[in-house]
């Protein structure tokens, strides 16, 4: 049975009952899975008011109590992982094994926040006069509003919810209408874990209207958004107009730098597998492949060989390694990158056209012969398409890698410590992965620079966006 869909406001699950709703579609089969109710303005106001009322007591709650609830949700995530993962595969499309992996990693996020929320410390500042006492306190900022995407529906929501709740804040979250089941499962687990009413509220609806209402409200004090750069800039501008703090995890266009001295076949194999993760619909997916000339042919041959053996299909089917794109509009979006490349004289060496039949399927696609001004080299594709181009030396590839306004993640393959050091210092990115993929762990900060965002989630920085600093001095 697919997850029952509703709003979750002030501890109550509210179904359709006269509200506008939309169909939730399985992107592999085009089956209608359920109907998602949209929040009315009255619902949004009730969610904000409930969060404000709950904040008056939740901000005073013991960190031990917050920790216990987060830890309970982590355990419930493990206990219910099979059911939640199956629902996620149905509405989002990713293979079942990937969905399960997302859930297990998220249980670790719950545990991490459960521990760290017990260690939100202030400090004592030594005074200039012996009669003075000076303290710095860190206090929850208030009601937070958050907006999360469809590509990692559980992961992106749980990061924001755990950080807000662990810091002593309350939160109103609008999840992804395309893949809502995972967020509904989160609401149910916090409800079952005993979270007080109003601390967590879940709403759905037309994104522009919901975000405008929630951000403009004088009740909300913090905005957290994960999504595209254009939408993130709009929401950041709106939040800035109302002097509200923001955390923005926005899009990227992650460069991959493969040097001659790397283990080329290992790099090609790892990158091919990572490229098709979630059908390339990953903000930190490797998307611009720069390979040093001596290694180029060897890398390309192995990269294509691995991709040719990837099984594409319904994520619930045995052995499937890559599912469909998440919704219908992604297929023509990827096709436009291919069309632009062909018009520019590039070579589509693999894939390139949508897979015929039912579902939103697009094959792994590799393109060579692209210049740096091609659409695929300048704009984030967010799909299973990879441009592979050669480079000569380290200074050239750093210039090309840093030429875009994005700065989220990056990947480097080299066996030279000198090269690794120079490149990690030179890359303009919030995350640099050398010879492996090591980002997005609970204990490590996740975030970008330049147009790719503001602030970090995870790591020791995880609560920074949800706390304010208060200085107290007295005699």
VOPAGU-2260 file (C-alpha; in pm, 1 decimal, decimal comma):
REM VOPAGU-2260
SITE   aa  ch    i         X         Y         Z
SITE  UNK   A    0       0,0       0,0       0,0
SITE  UNK   A    1     126,9     345,6     -92,9
SITE  UNK   A    2     167,5     603,4     185,2
SITE  UNK   A    3    -149,3     790,6     282,9
SITE  UNK   A    4    -103,5    1158,2     192,8
SITE  UNK   A    5    -215,7    1452,4     404,6
SITE  UNK   A    6    -110,5    1777,7     566,1
SITE  UNK   A    7      38,0    1758,8     915,6
SITE  UNK   A    8     -43,6    2065,3    1125,4
SITE  UNK   A    9     -39,0    2104,2    1503,2
SITE  UNK   A   10      -6,8    1731,4    1554,1
SITE  UNK   A   11    -303,1    1646,8    1327,5
SITE  UNK   A   12    -309,1    1469,2     991,4
SITE  UNK   A   13    -546,8    1661,5     764,6
SITE  UNK   A   14    -673,6    1493,3     447,3
SITE  UNK   A   15    -834,7    1631,1     130,2
SITE  UNK   A   16   -1172,6    1740,1     270,2
SITE  UNK   A   17   -1261,1    2011,2      21,7
SITE  UNK   A   18    -900,6    2108,2     -48,1
SITE  UNK   A   19    -749,8    2119,3    -395,2
SITE  UNK   A   20    -536,5    1814,2    -464,5
SITE  UNK   A   21    -296,6    1683,5    -727,4
SITE  UNK   A   22    -212,7    1338,1    -856,7
SITE  UNK   A   23     111,4    1169,7    -755,2
SITE  UNK   A   24     250,0     966,3   -1047,6
SITE  UNK   A   25     487,0     670,7   -1060,6
SITE  UNK   A   26     747,8     791,1   -1316,4
SITE  UNK   A   27     827,6     435,1   -1423,7
SITE  UNK   A   28     472,1     312,7   -1490,0
SITE  UNK   A   29     268,2     637,7   -1504,5
SITE  UNK   A   30      32,8     483,4   -1245,4
SITE  UNK   A   31    -155,1     726,0   -1022,8
SITE  UNK   A   32     -36,5     646,5    -670,8
SITE  UNK   A   33    -247,4     889,7    -471,1
SITE  UNK   A   34    -383,2    1239,7    -437,6
SITE  UNK   A   35    -193,1    1505,2    -243,3
SITE  UNK   A   36    -397,5    1778,8     -72,3
SITE  UNK   A   37    -283,0    2139,9    -108,5
SITE  UNK   A   38    -282,5    2369,4     191,3
SITE  UNK   A   39    -519,2    2664,4     185,6
SITE  UNK   A   40    -408,1    3002,8     317,2
SITE  UNK   A   41    -596,9    2918,8     634,5
SITE  UNK   A   42    -393,2    2597,8     662,1
SITE  UNK   A   43     -66,8    2787,1     615,2
SITE  UNK   A   44    -163,2    3039,6     878,8
SITE  UNK   A   45    -264,0    2762,4    1117,0
SITE  UNK   A   46      73,1    2592,3    1062,2
SITE  UNK   A   47     259,8    2914,8    1137,5
SITE  UNK   A   48      49,3    2994,4    1442,3
SITE  UNK   A   49      87,8    2639,4    1572,3
SITE  UNK   A   50     462,8    2659,7    1528,5
SITE  UNK   A   51     474,3    2993,1    1709,8
SITE  UNK   A   52     268,5    2862,5    2001,3
SITE  UNK   A   53     480,0    2549,0    2026,7
SITE  UNK   A   54     802,3    2751,3    2018,5
SITE  UNK   A   55     720,6    2924,0    2347,7
SITE  UNK   A   56     766,2    2593,6    2528,4
SITE  UNK   A   57     990,7    2396,8    2292,3
SITE  UNK   A   58    1268,7    2657,5    2312,9
SITE  UNK   A   59    1284,2    2585,5    2686,9
SITE  UNK   A   60    1285,1    2208,2    2645,7
SITE  UNK   A   61    1573,5    2001,4    2774,4
SITE  UNK   A   62    1830,9    1907,5    2512,0
SITE  UNK   A   63    1807,3    1559,0    2657,9
SITE  UNK   A   64    1438,9    1543,0    2560,7
SITE  UNK   A   65    1512,1    1671,5    2210,4
SITE  UNK   A   66    1790,5    1416,8    2178,6
SITE  UNK   A   67    1564,6    1131,2    2285,8
SITE  UNK   A   68    1303,9    1217,1    2020,8
SITE  UNK   A   69    1563,3    1246,6    1743,8
SITE  UNK   A   70    1719,5     916,8    1844,3
SITE  UNK   A   71    1376,9     751,6    1845,8
SITE  UNK   A   72    1310,7     876,6    1491,8
SITE  UNK   A   73    1647,0     737,9    1383,9
SITE  UNK   A   74    1547,9     395,2    1511,3
SITE  UNK   A   75    1201,4     416,5    1355,7
SITE  UNK   A   76    1368,2     501,3    1024,9
SITE  UNK   A   77    1562,9     176,1    1041,9
SITE  UNK   A   78    1257,4     -21,7    1150,3
SITE  UNK   A   79    1036,4     111,9     869,8
SITE  UNK   A   80    1301,3     143,5     600,5
SITE  UNK   A   81    1167,2    -126,3     368,3
SITE  UNK   A   82     817,8      21,2     349,7
SITE  UNK   A   83     933,7     381,8     316,8
SITE  UNK   A   84    1192,9     289,9      52,6
SITE  UNK   A   85     936,1     105,1    -158,1
SITE  UNK   A   86     706,0     407,8    -152,6
SITE  UNK   A   87     997,4     635,9    -240,2
SITE  UNK   A   88    1089,1     420,8    -537,8
SITE  UNK   A   89     729,6     435,5    -656,1
SITE  UNK   A   90     691,8     814,6    -649,0
SITE  UNK   A   91    1052,1     928,6    -705,5
SITE  UNK   A   92    1181,9     654,4    -933,8
SITE  UNK   A   93    1522,2     567,1    -786,1
SITE  UNK   A   94    1610,9     196,6    -754,0
SITE  UNK   A   95    1499,5      30,8    -432,3
SITE  UNK   A   96    1857,7     -27,3    -316,8
SITE  UNK   A   97    1932,1     345,6    -352,0
SITE  UNK   A   98    1616,9     435,9    -160,5
SITE  UNK   A   99    1715,1     200,7     120,5
SITE  UNK   A  100    2063,8     350,1     126,2
SITE  UNK   A  101    1917,4     698,5     157,6
SITE  UNK   A  102    1709,0     592,3     456,3
SITE  UNK   A  103    1989,4     418,8     642,4
SITE  UNK   A  104    2216,8     720,2     597,6
SITE  UNK   A  105    1936,1     941,7     725,5
SITE  UNK   A  106    1904,1     737,7    1043,1
SITE  UNK   A  107    2267,1     833,7    1103,3
SITE  UNK   A  108    2172,1    1199,4    1055,1
SITE  UNK   A  109    1910,6    1160,9    1327,4
SITE  UNK   A  110    2164,8    1004,8    1563,3
SITE  UNK   A  111    2424,4    1273,7    1487,6
SITE  UNK   A  112    2183,3    1557,6    1562,6
SITE  UNK   A  113    2062,7    1374,9    1872,5
SITE  UNK   A  114    2417,4    1380,7    2007,2
SITE  UNK   A  115    2519,2    1726,9    1888,8
SITE  UNK   A  116    2207,3    1903,5    2019,6
SITE  UNK   A  117    2326,7    1814,6    2370,3
SITE  UNK   A  118    2645,2    2012,3    2303,0
SITE  UNK   A  119    2518,1    2354,6    2200,0
SITE  UNK   A  120    2745,5    2561,8    2419,1
SITE  UNK   A  121    2792,1    2930,1    2492,4
SITE  UNK   A  122    3105,9    3073,6    2650,0
SITE  UNK   A  123    3240,5    3301,8    2923,7
SITE  UNK   A  124    3447,7    3605,4    2819,1
SITE  UNK   A  125    3709,4    3724,0    3064,2
SITE  UNK   A  126    3617,5    4078,8    3176,6
SITE  UNK   A  127    3833,2    4387,9    3190,8
SITE  UNK   A  128    3703,3    4455,9    3540,7
SITE  UNK   A  129    3693,6    4189,0    3813,7
SITE  UNK   A  130    3341,1    4299,6    3909,0
SITE  UNK   A  131    3196,2    4220,9    3564,4
SITE  UNK   A  132    3066,7    3888,3    3435,2
SITE  UNK   A  133    3030,5    3837,5    3058,6
SITE  UNK   A  134    2848,9    3549,3    2891,0
SITE  UNK   A  135    2762,1    3446,2    2536,7
SITE  UNK   A  136    2444,5    3243,7    2497,2
SITE  UNK   A  137    2323,0    3060,9    2187,8
SITE  UNK   A  138    1945,2    3051,2    2161,5
SITE  UNK   A  139    1700,1    2908,6    1904,0
SITE  UNK   A  140    1606,2    3161,5    1638,8
SITE  UNK   A  141    1232,9    3083,5    1636,3
SITE  UNK   A  142     990,8    2950,1    1376,4
SITE  UNK   A  143    1169,6    2817,4    1068,0
SITE  UNK   A  144    1024,4    2756,4     722,9
SITE  UNK   A  145    1187,1    2505,1     491,7
SITE  UNK   A  146    1147,9    2391,8     132,6
SITE  UNK   A  147    1287,9    2059,8      13,8
SITE  UNK   A  148    1332,9    1898,8    -331,7
SITE  UNK   A  149    1213,2    1579,3    -494,5
SITE  UNK   A  150    1544,7    1411,8    -574,1
SITE  UNK   A  151    1630,3    1307,1    -215,7
SITE  UNK   A  152    1295,2    1356,6     -46,4
SITE  UNK   A  153    1382,8    1192,4     285,4
SITE  UNK   A  154    1741,6    1310,5     313,1
SITE  UNK   A  155    1682,5    1676,8     236,1
SITE  UNK   A  156    1385,2    1704,2     471,1
SITE  UNK   A  157    1536,4    1518,0     765,8
SITE  UNK   A  158    1852,8    1734,1     764,4
SITE  UNK   A  159    1651,4    2052,6     807,9
SITE  UNK   A  160    1399,5    1907,2    1052,5
SITE  UNK   A  161    1663,8    1754,4    1280,7
SITE  UNK   A  162    1871,6    2072,8    1285,1
SITE  UNK   A  163    1572,5    2294,0    1362,7
SITE  UNK   A  164    1420,6    2068,4    1627,7
SITE  UNK   A  165    1756,1    1988,2    1785,1
SITE  UNK   A  166    1833,3    2359,5    1817,3
SITE  UNK   A  167    1503,9    2421,9    1995,8
SITE  UNK   A  168    1323,2    2575,2    1697,6
SITE  UNK   A  169     989,7    2481,0    1545,7
SITE  UNK   A  170     942,1    2431,9    1173,2
SITE  UNK   A  171     693,2    2447,1     888,8
SITE  UNK   A  172     817,9    2242,0     594,9
SITE  UNK   A  173     687,7    2227,9     239,6
SITE  UNK   A  174     800,7    1904,7      86,0
SITE  UNK   A  175     816,4    1800,3    -280,4
SITE  UNK   A  176     477,0    1742,6    -440,7
SITE  UNK   A  177     630,1    1500,5    -695,8
SITE  UNK   A  178     763,1    1261,1    -429,4
SITE  UNK   A  179     575,6    1323,8    -103,4
SITE  UNK   A  180     565,8     981,8      61,6
SITE  UNK   A  181     902,8    1009,2     237,1
SITE  UNK   A  182     814,1    1341,6     402,7
SITE  UNK   A  183     479,5    1199,8     515,1
SITE  UNK   A  184     669,2     908,9     669,6
SITE  UNK   A  185     889,5    1155,7     858,3
SITE  UNK   A  186     583,3    1333,0     998,1
SITE  UNK   A  187     437,4    1001,4    1112,2
SITE  UNK   A  188     759,5     898,9    1285,1
SITE  UNK   A  189     800,6    1224,9    1475,9
SITE  UNK   A  190     433,5    1197,0    1571,8
SITE  UNK   A  191     488,9     841,3    1697,8
SITE  UNK   A  192     807,8     946,4    1876,6
SITE  UNK   A  193     609,5    1190,5    2090,3
SITE  UNK   A  194     707,9    1524,6    1940,4
SITE  UNK   A  195     474,6    1792,1    2086,2
SITE  UNK   A  196     206,8    1930,1    1851,8
SITE  UNK   A  197     314,4    2228,7    1643,5
SITE  UNK   A  198     689,2    2166,8    1662,5
SITE  UNK   A  199     682,0    2007,6    1314,9
SITE  UNK   A  200     425,9    2099,6    1049,5
SITE  UNK   A  201     409,3    1967,3     691,1
SITE  UNK   A  202     229,2    2152,2     410,4
SITE  UNK   A  203     192,7    2108,4      34,6
SITE  UNK   A  204      82,6    2330,4    -248,6
SITE  UNK   A  205     184,0    2550,6    -537,6
SITE  UNK   A  206     549,5    2627,1    -455,0
SITE  UNK   A  207     550,2    3000,2    -538,9
SITE  UNK   A  208     234,8    3073,8    -338,7
SITE  UNK   A  209     333,1    2865,3     -37,1
SITE  UNK   A  210     687,0    3004,7     -17,2
SITE  UNK   A  211     567,0    3362,6     -56,7
SITE  UNK   A  212     311,7    3324,8     222,5
SITE  UNK   A  213     544,9    3151,0     465,6
SITE  UNK   A  214     843,6    3379,3     410,6
SITE  UNK   A  215     645,7    3704,6     425,7
SITE  UNK   A  216     479,2    3609,5     753,5
SITE  UNK   A  217     617,2    3799,1    1053,4
SITE  UNK   A  218     607,6    3470,1    1244,5
SITE  UNK   A  219     885,8    3300,1    1046,7
SITE  UNK   A  220    1243,6    3393,4    1135,5
SITE  UNK   A  221    1456,9    3153,2     931,5
SITE  UNK   A  222    1434,2    3021,0     573,8
SITE  UNK   A  223    1603,7    2703,3     454,7
SITE  UNK   A  224    1583,1    2600,5      89,8
SITE  UNK   A  225    1735,2    2328,3    -125,5
SITE  UNK   A  226    1674,6    2357,7    -498,5
SITE  UNK   A  227    1767,6    2546,9    -811,1
SITE  UNK   A  228    1979,2    2862,3    -825,6
SITE  UNK   A  229    1708,9    3085,1    -983,4
SITE  UNK   A  230    1444,3    2991,5    -725,0
SITE  UNK   A  231    1696,7    3014,1    -442,8
SITE  UNK   A  232    1789,4    3367,8    -543,5
SITE  UNK   A  233    1422,4    3468,8    -550,0
SITE  UNK   A  234    1359,0    3326,0    -203,0
SITE  UNK   A  235    1680,5    3474,9     -63,5
SITE  UNK   A  236    1578,9    3816,7    -196,6
SITE  UNK   A  237    1234,7    3784,1     -38,4
SITE  UNK   A  238    1384,8    3672,8     291,2
SITE  UNK   A  239    1636,1    3958,2     278,3
SITE  UNK   A  240    1358,0    4209,7     228,0
SITE  UNK   A  241    1214,1    4090,0     559,4
SITE  UNK   A  242    1555,1    4059,3     731,4
SITE  UNK   A  243    1536,9    3681,7     775,2
SITE  UNK   A  244    1829,7    3448,8     796,1
SITE  UNK   A  245    1871,6    3197,5     513,9
SITE  UNK   A  246    2044,2    2869,7     442,9
SITE  UNK   A  247    2056,0    2800,2      69,9
SITE  UNK   A  248    2181,3    2473,4     -78,2
SITE  UNK   A  249    2149,4    2541,0    -448,9
SITE  UNK   A  250    2252,3    2383,0    -777,4
SITE  UNK   A  251    2599,4    2298,0    -896,4
SITE  UNK   A  252    2784,9    2182,7   -1205,6
SITE  UNK   A  253    3050,2    1966,3   -1046,8
SITE  UNK   A  254    3383,1    1949,1   -1231,0
SITE  UNK   A  255    3578,3    1623,6   -1239,7
SITE  UNK   A  256    3954,4    1648,1   -1287,5
SITE  UNK   A  257    4125,2    1322,4   -1388,3
SITE  UNK   A  258    4504,4    1353,6   -1416,6
SITE  UNK   A  259    4743,5    1133,2   -1613,3
SITE  UNK   A  260    4893,3     988,3   -1295,1
SITE  UNK   A  261    4558,6     867,5   -1157,3
SITE  UNK   A  262    4437,3     508,4   -1146,7
SITE  UNK   A  263    4239,6     581,8   -1461,9
SITE  UNK   A  264    4031,9     264,5   -1487,4
SITE  UNK   A  265    3934,1     283,3   -1120,3
SITE  UNK   A  266    3837,4     649,9   -1162,7
SITE  UNK   A  267    3630,2     576,2   -1473,1
SITE  UNK   A  268    3446,9     289,6   -1304,6
SITE  UNK   A  269    3370,3     486,8    -988,5
SITE  UNK   A  270    3258,2     794,3   -1180,1
SITE  UNK   A  271    3033,1     599,5   -1418,0
SITE  UNK   A  272    2853,1     437,6   -1123,3
SITE  UNK   A  273    2827,0     767,4    -938,0
SITE  UNK   A  274    2707,3     949,1   -1249,8
SITE  UNK   A  275    2396,7     729,6   -1288,6
SITE  UNK   A  276    2305,5     748,0    -919,5
SITE  UNK   A  277    1943,3     863,0    -903,2
SITE  UNK   A  278    1959,0     894,3   -1283,3
SITE  UNK   A  279    2201,5    1184,5   -1244,7
SITE  UNK   A  280    1944,2    1385,4   -1049,7
SITE  UNK   A  281    2188,4    1474,1    -773,9
SITE  UNK   A  282    2307,0    1824,9    -692,9
SITE  UNK   A  283    2661,9    1694,1    -638,4
SITE  UNK   A  284    2657,8    1459,8    -938,0
SITE  UNK   A  285    2980,1    1475,6   -1145,5
SITE  UNK   A  286    2877,2    1676,6   -1450,6
SITE  UNK   A  287    3185,4    1820,0   -1628,0
SITE  UNK   A  288    3452,2    1559,1   -1697,1
SITE  UNK   A  289    3797,8    1702,0   -1766,3
SITE  UNK   A  290    4052,5    1428,1   -1843,4
SITE  UNK   A  291    4422,0    1496,4   -1902,9
SITE  UNK   A  292    4518,9    1412,4   -2261,6
SITE  UNK   A  293    4742,2    1110,0   -2200,7
SITE  UNK   A  294    4467,2     942,1   -1998,0
SITE  UNK   A  295    4174,3    1057,1   -2211,6
SITE  UNK   A  296    4127,0     758,5   -2446,4
SITE  UNK   A  297    4172,1     501,4   -2170,1
SITE  UNK   A  298    3930,9     683,1   -1942,2
SITE  UNK   A  299    3664,0     728,3   -2210,5
SITE  UNK   A  300    3675,9     361,9   -2317,0
SITE  UNK   A  301    3632,9     233,7   -1960,8
SITE  UNK   A  302    3370,9     495,1   -1874,2
SITE  UNK   A  303    3154,9     395,5   -2173,4
SITE  UNK   A  304    3208,1      24,6   -2110,3
SITE  UNK   A  305    3073,4      54,0   -1755,3
SITE  UNK   A  306    2775,8     267,5   -1860,4
SITE  UNK   A  307    2679,0      26,7   -2140,0
SITE  UNK   A  308    2623,7    -245,2   -1881,9
SITE  UNK   A  309    2396,4     -39,7   -1655,6
SITE  UNK   A  310    2048,9    -190,3   -1629,8
SITE  UNK   A  311    1781,7      78,3   -1668,5
SITE  UNK   A  312    1421,4      15,4   -1566,1
SITE  UNK   A  313    1158,7      22,9   -1293,0
SITE  UNK   A  314    1336,7      72,1    -961,9
SITE  UNK   A  315    1135,8    -211,9    -806,3
SITE  UNK   A  316    1259,5    -466,1   -1062,6
SITE  UNK   A  317    1543,6    -701,1    -979,6
SITE  UNK   A  318    1890,3    -582,2   -1078,9
SITE  UNK   A  319    1789,0    -234,2   -1194,4
SITE  UNK   A  320    2072,7      14,6   -1137,0
SITE  UNK   A  321    1911,5     328,5   -1279,9
SITE  UNK   A  322    1545,9     424,4   -1272,7
SITE  UNK   A  323    1345,7     683,7   -1466,9
SITE  UNK   A  324    1374,8    1057,6   -1447,8
SITE  UNK   A  325    1148,0    1183,2   -1174,3
SITE  UNK   A  326     884,9    1356,0   -1386,7
SITE  UNK   A  327     782,7    1423,1   -1745,8
SITE  UNK   A  328     944,0    1767,0   -1777,1
SITE  UNK   A  329    1291,6    1623,3   -1716,0
SITE  UNK   A  330    1294,5    1423,8   -2041,6
SITE  UNK   A  331    1273,8    1723,0   -2281,0
SITE  UNK   A  332    1509,4    1913,6   -2050,0
SITE  UNK   A  333    1782,3    1652,5   -2102,4
SITE  UNK   A  334    1701,7    1628,1   -2473,9
SITE  UNK   A  335    1774,2    1999,0   -2511,1
SITE  UNK   A  336    2131,8    1946,6   -2392,2
SITE  UNK   A  337    2181,1    1674,4   -2652,0
SITE  UNK   A  338    2025,6    1884,6   -2928,5
SITE  UNK   A  339    2251,7    2179,4   -2847,6
SITE  UNK   A  340    2557,3    1953,3   -2848,9
SITE  UNK   A  341    2467,4    1806,1   -3186,0
SITE  UNK   A  342    2408,0    2148,7   -3334,4
SITE  UNK   A  343    2757,3    2249,2   -3220,1
SITE  UNK   A  344    2916,5    1952,0   -3392,7
SITE  UNK   A  345    2983,2    1742,7   -3082,0
SITE  UNK   A  346    2973,8    1362,4   -3092,0
SITE  UNK   A  347    2713,6    1163,9   -2900,9
SITE  UNK   A  348    2912,0     845,7   -2842,6
SITE  UNK   A  349    2645,4     675,1   -2631,6
SITE  UNK   A  350    2273,0     724,8   -2569,5
SITE  UNK   A  351    2127,8    1061,8   -2659,7
SITE  UNK   A  352    1760,6     985,7   -2718,2
SITE  UNK   A  353    1473,3     908,2   -2477,7
SITE  UNK   A  354    1393,7     540,0   -2429,1
SITE  UNK   A  355    1069,5     453,4   -2605,5
SITE  UNK   A  356     776,2     308,6   -2414,1
SITE  UNK   A  357     603,6     383,7   -2087,5
SITE  UNK   A  358     776,3     593,0   -1824,0
SITE  UNK   A  359    1016,3     888,7   -1814,2
SITE  UNK   A  360    1331,8     701,2   -1911,6
SITE  UNK   A  361    1648,4     849,5   -2059,4
SITE  UNK   A  362    1960,3     635,2   -2113,4
SITE  UNK   A  363    2310,7     707,5   -1984,0
SITE  UNK   A  364    2454,9     946,5   -2240,5
SITE  UNK   A  365    2816,3    1042,0   -2316,6
SITE  UNK   A  366    2914,9    1335,2   -2538,0
SITE  UNK   A  367    3261,4    1433,4   -2661,5
SITE  UNK   A  368    3401,3    1715,9   -2872,0
SITE  UNK   A  369    3231,1    1993,2   -2676,0
SITE  UNK   A  370    3367,1    2343,5   -2639,7
SITE  UNK   A  371    3344,0    2523,4   -2307,5
SITE  UNK   A  372    3059,5    2748,4   -2424,4
SITE  UNK   A  373    2826,3    2455,0   -2501,7
SITE  UNK   A  374    2503,0    2439,5   -2302,2
SITE  UNK   A  375    2610,5    2113,3   -2137,2
SITE  UNK   A  376    2935,5    2268,8   -2015,9
SITE  UNK   A  377    2766,3    2580,8   -1878,2
SITE  UNK   A  378    2433,4    2468,7   -1728,7
SITE  UNK   A  379    2360,4    2194,6   -1476,2
SITE  UNK   A  380    2198,8    1903,8   -1665,3
SITE  UNK   A  381    2052,7    1717,2   -1364,6
SITE  UNK   A  382    2032,6    1393,2   -1556,0
SITE  UNK   A  383    2233,3    1091,9   -1679,5
SITE  UNK   A  384    2438,9    1284,8   -1934,1
SITE  UNK   A  385    2816,6    1333,2   -1922,1
SITE  UNK   A  386    3044,1    1554,3   -2133,8
SITE  UNK   A  387    3401,3    1424,3   -2145,8
SITE  UNK   A  388    3668,2    1668,3   -2268,4
SITE  UNK   A  389    4050,9    1674,2   -2260,6
SITE  UNK   A  390    4286,6    1919,2   -2091,9
SITE  UNK   A  391    4661,7    1984,6   -2097,6
SITE  UNK   A  392    4784,8    2111,6   -1761,0
SITE  UNK   A  393    4675,5    2194,1   -1407,8
SITE  UNK   A  394    4651,0    2571,5   -1449,7
SITE  UNK   A  395    4432,3    2534,3   -1757,8
SITE  UNK   A  396    4191,1    2289,2   -1596,3
SITE  UNK   A  397    4159,0    2497,0   -1280,2
SITE  UNK   A  398    4070,8    2799,7   -1489,9
SITE  UNK   A  399    3808,2    2603,2   -1681,2
SITE  UNK   A  400    3668,0    2433,4   -1372,2
SITE  UNK   A  401    3631,1    2768,1   -1190,9
SITE  UNK   A  402    3488,1    2955,4   -1489,3
SITE  UNK   A  403    3121,9    2907,3   -1393,5
SITE  UNK   A  404    2929,4    3083,7   -1115,4
SITE  UNK   A  405    2864,4    2750,1    -942,3
SITE  UNK   A  406    3069,8    2618,5    -652,0
SITE  UNK   A  407    2907,9    2319,5    -483,3
SITE  UNK   A  408    3111,1    2000,3    -521,7
SITE  UNK   A  409    3415,5    1887,1    -717,9
SITE  UNK   A  410    3611,7    1566,7    -779,5
SITE  UNK   A  411    3982,2    1505,8    -835,8
SITE  UNK   A  412    4169,1    1188,8    -928,5
SITE  UNK   A  413    4547,9    1192,9    -898,2
SITE  UNK   A  414    4823,4     997,2    -723,8
SITE  UNK   A  415    5035,5    1308,9    -680,4
SITE  UNK   A  416    5022,0    1472,8    -338,2
SITE  UNK   A  417    5154,4    1793,9    -491,2
SITE  UNK   A  418    4875,6    1798,8    -752,5
SITE  UNK   A  419    4609,3    1711,2    -496,4
SITE  UNK   A  420    4721,2    1995,3    -271,3
SITE  UNK   A  421    4736,2    2253,7    -548,8
SITE  UNK   A  422    4398,8    2154,9    -689,1
SITE  UNK   A  423    4223,0    2139,5    -350,9
SITE  UNK   A  424    4354,0    2487,9    -277,8
SITE  UNK   A  425    4264,9    2617,6    -622,9
SITE  UNK   A  426    3914,8    2478,9    -678,4
SITE  UNK   A  427    3632,5    2721,2    -602,5
SITE  UNK   A  428    3390,5    2476,0    -442,2
SITE  UNK   A  429    3238,4    2409,2    -103,5
SITE  UNK   A  430    3344,4    2043,6    -121,7
SITE  UNK   A  431    3649,2    1881,7    -282,4
SITE  UNK   A  432    3662,9    1500,5    -307,1
SITE  UNK   A  433    4001,5    1350,7    -392,9
SITE  UNK   A  434    4017,4     990,9    -519,4
SITE  UNK   A  435    3682,1     900,5    -362,6
SITE  UNK   A  436    3333,6    1033,4    -285,8
SITE  UNK   A  437    3332,5    1145,9      75,8
SITE  UNK   A  438    3069,6    1420,1     108,7
SITE  UNK   A  439    2726,7    1428,9     275,8
SITE  UNK   A  440    2810,1    1236,8     593,4
SITE  UNK   A  441    2630,5    1358,4     906,8
SITE  UNK   A  442    2956,3    1469,7    1067,3
SITE  UNK   A  443    3077,9    1670,4     765,4
SITE  UNK   A  444    2952,1    2011,6     645,8
SITE  UNK   A  445    2753,9    2011,8     322,3
SITE  UNK   A  446    2719,7    2334,9     126,2
SITE  UNK   A  447    2848,8    2547,2    -157,7
SITE  UNK   A  448    2992,4    2886,7    -242,0
SITE  UNK   A  449    2921,6    3145,4    -512,9
SITE  UNK   A  450    2581,9    3081,9    -674,2
SITE  UNK   A  451    2564,7    2737,8    -516,8
SITE  UNK   A  452    2447,5    2862,8    -182,1
SITE  UNK   A  453    2486,9    3014,0     161,6
SITE  UNK   A  454    2564,2    2819,4     477,5
SITE  UNK   A  455    2618,0    2450,9     550,5
SITE  UNK   A  456    2416,3    2157,3     672,1
SITE  UNK   A  457    2572,0    1878,9     877,6
SITE  UNK   A  458    2895,7    1870,4    1070,6
SITE  UNK   A  459    2977,1    2097,1    1361,6
SITE  UNK   A  460    2813,3    2376,7    1160,4
SITE  UNK   A  461    2474,7    2203,6    1150,6
SITE  UNK   A  462    2300,3    2424,7    1407,9
SITE  UNK   A  463    2460,8    2756,7    1313,7
SITE  UNK   A  464    2172,6    2873,8    1097,4
SITE  UNK   A  465    1915,4    2794,1    1366,0
SITE  UNK   A  466    2075,5    2977,3    1659,1
SITE  UNK   A  467    2116,2    3342,1    1749,8
SITE  UNK   A  468    2392,0    3485,0    1967,7
SITE  UNK   A  469    2306,6    3677,5    2283,8
SITE  UNK   A  470    2566,5    3862,9    2486,1
SITE  UNK   A  471    2497,3    3912,2    2858,4
SITE  UNK   A  472    2705,7    4133,8    3083,9
SITE  UNK   A  473    2642,3    4227,2    3446,2
SITE  UNK   A  474    2802,9    4350,3    3760,6
